[in-house]
């Protein structure tokens, strides 16, 4: 799955835009964590110029961060869809109705930013609370030791 994410919309949905400038770093880290856990890829499109200094810390091989510089994130997202031979392979993440309508018209799927934010929160929970089995397995010796503690007839 390839996501085209309207970064400012998602930052707002995640509660990361308390001030006039959204927390781009936290937004990027959340998208990277989600993509790692889901085996997905994303392009996080942010309005405005890139900050001076190092790039957004959340980037990985699964997530590319793009800054609008002189163009809006909406324009960049629509350009990616227009240039793609397979726009149906994209899911556009935005709460902007106009952008969503235009993206769907070009063949992309749409996911509202607040719904995607909920999925980001769910994927960031530890395995024990998300219903997944833990990755750690006890050795036979550890199992015997625990059985001896809880079963007085053993050991």
C-alpha angles and dihedrals in degrees: 000000000000119000126199103202126200093218099199092050091049093046089054092048090050091051092247098125104072091137131039092278119056120229097258093179094056091044092052092047090052092051092047092051091049094049092049092051094045100037088239133136129222144185109214108204116199128189118239134018128324114260119256114260127023122010122258105300095225098068119122138158086276097050128048118192117211126186123211094222098176096355132068122254087241091058092049093049091050090047091055090051093046092050094047122098088207109036089161087072090068130084112201114212111207143117091212104114095203093050091045092051092048092047092051090047087057091052102261125131119243133221121181114240094236091053091048089048089056090053090049090054092048093049092050094059117104116263092251092063097038094060096250122132115254116257093225117090124197120236119241088254092054091049091052090049092052092046089053090053095049100034111053091191089067125075 
